[in-house]
Amino acid sequence: MIAYNLKGSGSLVLTDEVRSYLDQKLDRVEKLINQNDTTVKLDVELGTVSNARTGNMFRAELNFSFSGGFFRAEETCDTLHAAIDAAVDELIHELKKKVGKQRDLMRRGATKVKDFFRYFTGGN
């Protein structure tokens, strides 16, 4: 389980239900990172934002850092659960994009090494 700092702002009360829902959603993020990485840090801020047209809106902000970089996701929605879902989905999207870039870079490098050795061994 990812350890995280949780902060509530505005008129939002952080309940056990909100914490368990957030834990459930963050399990998806945990699958994308190295379990042995000790530099993982996640700051979560949940709160309310006043909107003149629609009244109170809920905001979820995730700041995630680890040895591979820093990622930030912020979403505002009508319900707290929707804001959490959208922010976690955005964070996962960014992490998958980075993992894909790293994998592609590794494959291109491996292809170049393979071609280099084929040249000297006379292989196809």
C-alpha positions in Angstrom: 0.0 0.0 0.0 1.3 3.4 -0.9 1.7 5.7 2.1 0.3 9.1 1.5 -0.4 12.4 3.2 -4.1 13.4 3.1 -5.3 16.9 3.6 -8.8 18.3 3.6 -9.6 21.9 2.7 -12.7 24.0 2.6 -15.8 22.6 4.3 -14.9 19.0 3.6 -14.8 16.5 6.4 -12.5 13.6 5.9 -14.3 10.4 7.0 -13.2 6.8 7.1 -15.4 6.1 4.1 -13.4 8.7 2.1 -10.1 7.3 3.2 -11.1 3.7 2.3 -12.4 4.8 -1.1 -9.1 6.6 -1.7 -7.1 3.5 -0.6 -9.1 1.4 -3.1 -8.5 3.8 -6.0 -4.8 4.2 -5.2 -4.3 0.4 -5.4 -4.4 0.9 -9.2 -1.5 3.4 -9.0 0.6 1.0 -6.9 0.6 -1.6 -9.6 2.5 0.8 -12.0 5.4 1.6 -9.7 8.4 -0.4 -8.4 7.5 -1.9 -5.0 11.1 -1.6 -3.8 11.3 2.2 -4.5 11.7 4.0 -1.2 11.4 7.5 -2.7 7.7 7.2 -3.3 5.8 10.2 -2.0 2.1 11.0 -2.5 0.3 14.1 -1.3 -3.5 14.1 -1.6 -5.6 17.2 -1.1 -9.4 16.9 -1.1 -11.6 19.9 -0.7 -14.5 22.0 -1.8 -14.4 25.0 -4.2 -17.1 27.6 -4.3 -18.6 28.2 -7.8 -21.0 31.1 -8.3 -23.1 29.2 -10.9 -23.4 25.7 -9.5 -22.6 26.0 -5.8 -20.0 23.9 -4.1 -17.8 21.7 -6.3 -15.3 19.1 -5.1 -11.6 19.1 -5.9 -9.0 16.3 -5.7 -5.3 17.1 -6.2 -2.6 14.4 -6.3 1.1 15.2 -6.2 3.1 12.0 -6.8 6.9 11.8 -6.8 9.3 8.9 -7.0 12.7 8.1 -8.5 11.1 8.2 -12.0 9.8 11.7 -11.8 7.0 14.0 -10.5 3.4 13.8 -11.6 0.5 16.1 -10.7 -3.2 15.5 -11.3 -6.0 17.9 -10.3 -9.7 17.6 -11.1 -12.9 19.4 -10.1 -16.3 17.6 -10.2 -19.8 17.7 -8.8 -19.2 14.9 -6.3 -16.1 14.0 -4.3 -16.0 10.4 -5.6 -16.1 11.7 -9.2 -13.2 14.1 -8.5 -11.1 11.3 -6.9 -11.9 9.0 -9.8 -10.9 11.6 -12.4 -7.7 12.6 -10.7 -6.6 9.0 -10.2 -7.4 8.2 -13.8 -5.3 11.2 -15.0 -2.4 10.2 -12.8 -2.5 6.6 -14.1 -2.6 7.9 -17.7 0.5 10.0 -17.1 2.3 7.1 -15.4 1.5 4.7 -18.2 2.7 7.2 -20.8 6.1 7.4 -19.0 6.4 3.7 -18.6 5.6 3.3 -22.3 8.3 5.8 -23.3 10.9 4.0 -21.1 9.9 0.6 -22.6 10.2 2.0 -26.2 13.5 3.6 -25.5 14.8 0.3 -24.1 13.6 -1.6 -27.1 15.2 0.8 -29.6 18.5 0.5 -27.8 18.3 -3.3 -27.7 17.5 -3.3 -31.5 20.6 -1.2 -32.2 22.8 -3.5 -30.1 21.4 -6.6 -31.9 22.0 -5.0 -35.3 25.6 -4.1 -34.3 26.4 -7.7 -33.4 24.7 -9.1 -36.5 27.0 -6.9 -38.6 30.1 -8.5 -37.1 28.8 -12.1 -37.0 27.6 -12.0 -40.6 24.0 -12.9 -39.5 20.9 -11.8 -41.3 
